[in-house]
Amino acid sequence: MERKRILLVIPNLGPGGAQQVFRNQLRCFGKDYEVYGCVFNWSDSFESDRLDNIISLEVDAGRCWIGKSVALLRRIRKLRNLKKSLRIQVAISHLEGADYVNCGSKVGEKTIAWIHGTKVNDQNIAGLLGWLRLHVLLPYCYSRIDRLVGVSKGIASELRHYFNIDGNRIATIPNGLPISELMRKSELPATNIFDHLVKNHFVLITHCRLAFQKNLSSMISIFADVRMNRDTKLVVLGDGELREQLIREAAGKGLKVYSSFEQRNGSELGSDIYFLGHQSNVYPFLRKASLYLMTSAWEGFPLALCEALALGLTVVAADCPTGPREILCPQLPEQAMSSVPIESIGGWLMPPAIGDQALKVWSVKISELIDHPEALQQKSANAPQLVQDLDMNAVQKKWIQLLE
């Protein structure tokens, strides 16, 4: 009997959460199906991504709206031809750009769109083009896709109530964690710099793309306030378009900065904030750190937060749409975002890190935890309970059910 033929589509490959889900699905579906991956181009990809079963359409994005429109039409035409040549039966798209192309290239196969982040609360969706996306393009695209998968309950609710999608066409499947692999990798070495820091200081850590969504400017401001009277360090893992701006902002607040991106990068041992770049294995860093921070302005279902909890790291995370509330405080109903810290068995759900008053709430709470580290011990022990249902084996069974 011929195996079902599956195509996974994503704009590009890099360090993001959606890209990691794409890779996980490529491996998962490859066990029982004939599976192919497709990217628009190889920008931001790692060398390990360039496998025989991942195909690039070799179409770059245009620079103006005319160029972008032409690129979209070329991608649709190329993907339609690819679907026909491979006789694809199920096409799964990840991220908005891929959703449009998947929808436009439909030739009779079952189509599934994986929605990784909130659209209504995405601050990058703004202006006239943002209005067009929210009120015309996305509703049209979603109306033609066979199944929509939200990675959080908040996103599923948004699809139902904002985009008026029939609940029978929506599935909610949170991102999965390869917990046993994660634990194994956490036992490997970190770096000499980091090992020195954790042996001698209280280390705050985050790992993410250095992008507007992650609201790292607020994190730097919070840390600058905390750092004034306490011996603590902030470690930032990841890279992105705001790298240079964030380094300048940190220096502008009087913080001594170490950056692995620069040849002359300051003192390795005497700095306050450490930009250590992309790490192929973040888990040893997370396992050894003292406290995890997430100041994001919006999310979907943040794997970064889940990884920290799985490794027993106490977290302090913004109550942003969507994901952190669902992960840290699953018993809480969907409602207005909190204006005060809410305690969880694995940490604290915090007010969105926006505005001087909220930033002060953050710095006070973090300072309390630094001054009373014993309060973190029980949180650390209980943190893995919050993500135990996200084991990859259980999540993959839900993925397979969608293909039926």
N, C-alpha and C positions, 0 to 999 in steps of 0.2 A: 504493500500500500504506500502510495506516494506521501511523503511528509508535507505538512502544511507549510506554505512559503510566506515568511514574515519579513517585513521591511521596517526598520527603525530609522526615523528621520530627525535630524537636529541641525541647526544652523552651523555650529562649529563645536570643536572639542577643546576643552581646557580644564581648569580646576574647579568649576562650578558644581553645585549640587545636582542640577538637572543633567549635566554631563556624566556625573557618576552614576545616576540612575540608568542612563542610556547604556553605559558600559556594563552595568550589572545585568540589565535585561538582555543584552547581546550574549552574555555568557549563559544566562538562565535559559533563554529560548533555544539556544544552540544545542542544548542537550537532547531535545525531542523534535525540533523543527528545523527546516531549512531557513536560516536567518541571515539577513544582510543588514548592514548599517549604511547610512547615507548622510554626508555632510555637504553643505553648500560649497565650502572650500576648506583648506587645511589651516586657516589662520588660528593662532593660539593653541594648536594641538601639540601633543607630546609625540616624540618619535615612536613610542610604543603604541600609539593609536593607529598608526598607518599599517593596518593589517589587510590581508587579501579580501576579507569579507566586509570591509568598510570602503565605500565608493565615494569619491568626491565629484560633485557636479562641476567644479571648477568655474563657478560664477561668483565674482566678488560683488559686494554691495555697491550701489551707485552713491555718488556724493551729494547729488541734489534730488529733488522729488522726481524729476524726469528720469535720471539715471537709476533711481531706486525702483521706479515703475518698470523700466525695461528689464532690470535684473530680476524682478519678481516674475515677469512673464517668461523670461528665459529659464528660470528655475522650474516653473510649472511645466513648461514644455519638456525639459530634460527629465524631470521626475516622472512625468506621464510615460515617456518612452521607456524609462528604466522599469517602471512597474509592468509595462506590457512585455518587455523582453524577459524579465525574471518571472513572469506569470504570478505576481504577488496576490495573495489572498487576504492578508491583513496588513494594513499600513498604520504604524503608530508614530505620531509626531510629538516632539518635545520642544517647548518654547513657541512663542507666538508666531515668529517668522516661519517656522516649519509648519505650524497649523494652517496658515494661509496656503502654503504650497501643497500640503497634503490634501486640503479641501479642493483646491483648484485643479489638481491633477487626477482626481478620482476617476477611475475607469471600471468601476463595478466591484472593487474589493471592499472589505469592511474597513472603515476608517475609525481610528481612536485618537483623541487628542489628550495628552497628559498636561494638566494645568498645574504648573509648579509655583505660581505666585498669585497674590491678589492683583486684580486689574483695577478695581474701583479705588484702592488705596495706593496704587503705584504712582509716586510723585513724578516719575519720568513721563507718564502719560498726561501731557498738559498741552494747552494751546489748541489751535484749530485742528492740527493733526491728531492730538489726543482725543478731542471731541469726535472726530471722524472714526478713530479706532473704536472708542467705547460705544458709539451709537449706530455705526453703520458696518464697519468691517468685521468686528468681532461677533456681533449678533448674526450677521449673514454666515460667517464661517461656522459658528457653533450650530446653526440651524441645519447645516448640511453634513456635519460630522455625525457618524453613527453613535458613538459613545464618547462621553467626556469623563475624565478621571481627575478628581480634585485630590491633592495630596494632604489636605486637611479638611476638617468639618467646616471651617470658616469659608474655604474656597468653594466647597460644595453648596453651602448656603448662598453664597454670592451668585453662583451659576443659576440656582433656582429662582432667587428673588430679584436679582438685578437684571439678568439676561433672560428670565422667564423660560428656562429650560425645563422640560418635563423631568420630574425626579426619576422616572424609570430609565432615562438615558444617562443618568449620572451615577458614577461609582466613587466611593471615598476609599482611597488606599494610601495610607501614610508611607513615607519613604522607609525602606528597610535598612537594617544594619547587619553586616557580617560580624556578629559579636565575637565569635571564637577567633576569627582572623584578626580582628581589631585588638583583642587581648594579647594574641601572640606577637603582633607587631609592636605593641607597646613595651615589650621586654627588650627590644633592640636599642642600641645606643642613640642618644640625641646628639648634641654637639658639645664640645668642651666649654664653650662660652656659656651655654645654657646650664650645663651641669654645675658650673661654678656659681651661677646665679641662684639656683634652687638650694644649694647647700648653705648659702650665706644670707639670703634675703627672702622676704615674702614676695612671691612672684604672681602678678596678675597676667592673664594670658587671653588672647583671642586668636582665631584663625578664620580668615575670610578673604574674599576679593576686596581689594582696596578701591571701593566704589561708593558713590553717593548713597546708595541704598543702606549701606552698613553704618552710616552716621558716625564714622570714626573721629570726626572733628569733636563731637561731644564727648567721646571716650577720652580723648586727649585732654580736654578741658577738665573733666572729672578727675583724671589722674593727676593733673597739675595741682589741683586743690588738695587731693589726698597726700601727695608727695611732699607737701610743704613741711610737715612735721613728723613724717614716718619714713622708715627705711624700707622702701618697697620699690619694685621694678615692674615695668609693663613690657611684655613681649608680644609683638604683633607678627603673626605668620601669614604670608600671602603676598600677592602682588596685584597690581591693577593700575588703572588710569590715573588715580589720585595719589600715587606713590610720592612724587616730588612735592606736591602741595602739602600732604600730611607731614612730611619730614620738616618742611619749612614752618608749618604751624606749631609743631612740637618745639622747635628751636625758638620760635617767637614767644613762647610761653616760659622761656628760661630753662627748658629741660635739656639736659645733655643727651644727644642722640647718637646711637650707634646704628649704622645702616650697612647691611651686608651687600647692598647694591653699589656702594662706592669704594673706590680703591683707598682713598684716605677717609676713613670712616669713623674717626674719633676713638676714644678709649674703649677697649673691649670690656674692661672691668669697672670703670668709673662712670658709666653712663646711667641715665634714668630710664630711657625708653629704647627698646631694641627692635628694629625692623629687620627680621631675619629672612624675609623673602619666602618664596614657595619652597615647601619641604615635601618631598615625595612620601615621607612617613611622618605625619604629625603626632602620632599616638604616643611616642615616648615623651614628647614635650607636654602633652595634656596630662599624662599620668603623673608627672612629677611636679606640676605647677600647684600653686596654693589656691587660686580662685579663678573661675572663668567669667568673662564679661561678654555680653552681647547687647549692643546699643542700637540695633537695626531700627530703621524707620518703618519698614514693612518686610515681611517674609512670606514664605509659603508653608513649608514644614521643614524647618532648618535642621539639616543633618548635622551641622557643626555642633549645635546645642545637644543633640542626641548623643553624639560621639563623646562629648565631655562628660555627660551624665553616665554613660556606659562604663567609662573608666574611673568612676567614683570621684569626679571633680565637682565640687560645689559650684553652682552657677548663680549669677546675678544677671537677669535678662529683662529686656524691655517688654512690656505688655503691648506689643505692636500687632497689627493685623498681618498675617495670621500665623498661628503655630505655637509660639511660646506659651500662651495661656493653656492651650490644649495639651501641651507636653508637660509643663510644670504643675499645673493645677487642673487636672482633667475633671474634677468635681464641680468646678465653677461654671455657671451658665454663660452663654455669649451675652455680653452686655457692654456698656461703655467702658473704655479702658481705665484702669485703676489710676488714682492720683496718689496712692500711698503704697508702700511695699506690702506685698502679700506673701506670707511665708509658705513654703512648700517643703515636702520632705527632702527635696534635693537642692534647695536654695531659696531664692526670692524672686518673685515676679515684680518688676519695678514699673513706675510710671514711664511713659515714653520719654526718652532722654532729649527733650526739646524745651528750651527756655531756662532761664537762670534758676527759677524755683525748683524745677524738676532736677536739674543738675546738682543742686545742693542736696536734695534728698538722696541722690545716688552717692555723693561723696561722703555724706554722714553715715549711710549704711555700710559702705565699704570700709570706712575708717573704723567703725565699730567691730567689724569682722577681723580687721588687722590687729586691733587692740585685744581682741578676745578670740584667738584662734581655736580655743577649745570648742567654741560654738560650731565650728566647721566639721568636727570629727563625726558627729552623728549624721549630719547632712551627707557627708562623703560616703558613709556606710550605706545609706538608704538610697542615694541617687540612682544606682543601677536599676532599682525597682521600677522607676518611671519609664524605662525603655525596654523592659524585658519582653514585652509583647511585640516588639519591632524586629525580632530575630528574622534574618533574611529568609529562612526556610518557610516560615509562616506567611510572610508577605509574598513570596514567589508563588505560593499556591493560589493566592488571589489574582496575581498576574495571569496565570494559566487559565483561570476560569473565564477571563475576558475574551480569550481567543476562541471559545466554543461558539 
